[in-house]
Amino acid sequence: MNTTWRRSILWALNALGAFVGAWALVAPRSFADGFPFPALFEAWVGVDGPYNEHLVRDVGALYLALVAAGVVAALMRRADASVAVGVAWVVFSIPHLVYHLGHLEGLPLLDAIAQPVALASSLVLAVPLCLPPRGRAVAPGASAPAPTASKETTR
């Protein structure tokens, strides 16, 4: 995957994370009562137990931390930075998706479909970031070649 694709995926994840993170951190009650879009869906957060401002704000801060790392990686234009951000999103997204897949009861059908699709989107976007840059594969047991000024690492 080339640098342009990596950066595009990073910016998509950054936009997603900024939307969720800023809302949860700045207006946690509104987030719990209305996320993702009050006019279209039931509140996905509020159906999962009593409101906990601390937890909602912490989740917002977590998303914004992922965004901060993603912005740095996108601006650095280095594949290794995007790999690290991709791994972080995967580590976060898998248990988040698995939890919600096991807790769809009580949601209307549209929400029970949309929620896993929305949660899987961050995972689907993050997985390609975890792939090594083109032309940088190393055989098992071999030492990695010295970095070169290729398009993949410098853009």
C-alpha positions as CSV (number, residue, x, y, z in Angstrom):
1,M,0.0,0.0,0.0
2,N,1.4,3.4,-0.9
3,T,1.8,6.4,1.3
4,T,-1.2,8.2,-0.2
5,W,-3.5,5.3,0.8
6,R,-2.0,5.1,4.2
7,R,-2.6,8.8,4.8
8,S,-6.1,8.7,3.5
9,I,-7.0,5.8,5.8
10,L,-5.4,7.7,8.7
11,W,-7.4,10.8,8.0
12,A,-10.6,8.8,7.8
13,L,-9.9,7.2,11.2
14,N,-9.0,10.6,12.5
15,A,-12.3,12.0,11.4
16,L,-14.2,9.1,13.0
17,G,-12.3,9.3,16.2
18,A,-12.5,13.1,16.4
19,F,-16.3,13.0,16.0
20,V,-16.8,10.3,18.7
21,G,-14.0,11.6,21.0
22,A,-14.8,15.3,21.0
23,W,-18.5,14.7,21.6
24,A,-18.0,12.2,24.4
25,L,-15.3,14.3,26.1
26,V,-17.0,17.7,25.8
27,A,-20.7,16.7,26.3
28,P,-20.8,13.3,27.9
29,R,-24.5,13.3,28.9
30,S,-25.5,14.3,25.3
31,F,-23.2,11.6,24.0
32,A,-24.8,8.9,26.3
33,D,-28.3,10.0,25.5
34,G,-27.9,10.7,21.7
35,F,-25.0,8.9,20.1
36,P,-24.8,8.3,17.1
37,F,-27.5,10.4,15.6
38,P,-30.6,11.0,17.7
39,A,-32.9,11.6,14.7
40,L,-32.0,8.3,13.0
41,F,-31.1,5.8,15.7
42,E,-31.8,4.9,19.3
43,A,-29.1,6.0,21.7
44,W,-26.5,3.2,21.5
45,V,-24.6,4.2,24.7
46,G,-27.6,4.8,26.9
47,V,-29.1,1.4,26.5
48,D,-26.1,-0.3,27.9
49,G,-26.5,0.7,31.6
50,P,-26.7,3.7,33.8
51,Y,-25.0,6.9,32.8
52,N,-21.4,7.2,34.0
53,E,-19.8,10.6,33.2
54,H,-16.3,9.4,34.1
55,L,-16.5,6.4,31.8
56,V,-17.9,8.5,28.9
57,R,-15.2,11.2,29.3
58,D,-12.5,8.5,29.5
59,V,-13.7,6.9,26.2
60,G,-13.8,10.4,24.6
61,A,-10.2,10.9,25.7
62,L,-9.2,7.5,24.4
63,Y,-10.6,8.3,21.0
64,L,-8.8,11.6,20.9
65,A,-5.6,9.9,21.9
66,L,-5.9,7.7,18.9
67,V,-6.7,10.7,16.8
68,A,-3.6,12.5,18.1
69,A,-1.4,9.5,17.1
70,G,-3.1,9.3,13.8
71,V,-2.5,13.0,13.0
72,V,1.2,12.6,13.9
73,A,1.5,9.5,11.7
74,A,-0.3,11.2,8.8
75,L,1.9,14.3,9.0
76,M,5.1,12.2,9.4
77,R,4.4,10.4,6.2
78,R,6.2,7.3,7.5
79,A,4.8,3.8,7.0
80,D,6.1,2.6,10.4
81,A,4.1,5.3,12.2
82,S,0.9,4.4,10.4
83,V,1.5,0.7,11.2
84,A,1.7,1.6,14.9
85,V,-1.5,3.6,14.7
86,G,-3.2,0.8,12.8
87,V,-2.2,-1.7,15.5
88,A,-3.6,0.6,18.2
89,W,-6.9,0.9,16.4
90,V,-7.1,-2.9,15.9
91,V,-6.4,-3.6,19.6
92,F,-9.1,-1.1,20.5
93,S,-11.6,-2.1,17.8
94,I,-11.7,-5.9,18.2
95,P,-12.9,-6.1,21.8
96,H,-15.1,-3.1,21.3
97,L,-16.9,-4.8,18.4
98,V,-17.0,-8.2,20.1
99,Y,-18.6,-6.6,23.2
100,H,-21.3,-4.9,21.2
101,L,-22.0,-7.9,19.0
102,G,-22.9,-9.7,22.3
103,H,-25.2,-6.9,23.5
104,L,-27.6,-6.1,20.6
105,E,-30.7,-7.1,22.5
106,G,-33.1,-4.3,23.1
107,L,-32.0,-2.4,20.0
108,P,-34.4,-1.9,17.1
109,L,-33.5,-3.8,14.0
110,L,-31.9,-0.8,12.2
111,D,-29.7,-0.1,15.2
112,A,-28.8,-3.8,15.6
113,I,-27.5,-3.8,12.0
114,A,-26.0,-0.3,11.9
115,Q,-24.1,-0.5,15.2
116,P,-21.9,-3.5,14.3
117,V,-21.4,-2.0,10.8
118,A,-20.3,1.3,12.3
119,L,-18.0,-0.4,14.8
120,A,-16.5,-2.7,12.2
121,S,-15.6,0.3,10.0
122,S,-12.7,1.3,12.3
123,L,-11.4,-2.2,12.2
124,V,-11.7,-2.5,8.4
125,L,-9.9,0.8,8.0
126,A,-7.2,-0.1,10.5
127,V,-6.2,-3.6,9.3
128,P,-4.5,-2.4,6.0
129,L,-2.4,0.1,8.1
130,C,-1.0,-2.9,9.9
131,L,0.5,-4.3,6.7
132,P,4.2,-3.7,6.2
133,P,5.2,-1.2,3.6
134,R,5.8,-2.4,0.0
135,G,9.2,-3.8,-0.6
136,R,10.2,-3.9,3.0
137,A,9.5,-7.5,3.8
138,V,12.2,-9.3,5.7
139,A,12.7,-13.1,5.6
140,P,12.3,-14.9,9.0
141,G,15.7,-14.9,10.8
142,A,17.2,-12.3,8.5
143,S,18.1,-8.8,9.8
144,A,16.1,-5.9,8.5
145,P,17.8,-3.8,5.8
146,A,19.0,-0.3,6.6
147,P,16.3,2.3,6.0
148,T,16.4,3.9,2.6
149,A,14.9,7.1,1.2
150,S,12.0,5.3,-0.6
151,K,8.7,7.0,-1.4
152,E,7.0,4.8,1.3
153,T,9.1,6.0,4.2
154,T,9.7,9.6,3.2
155,R,6.3,10.8,2.2
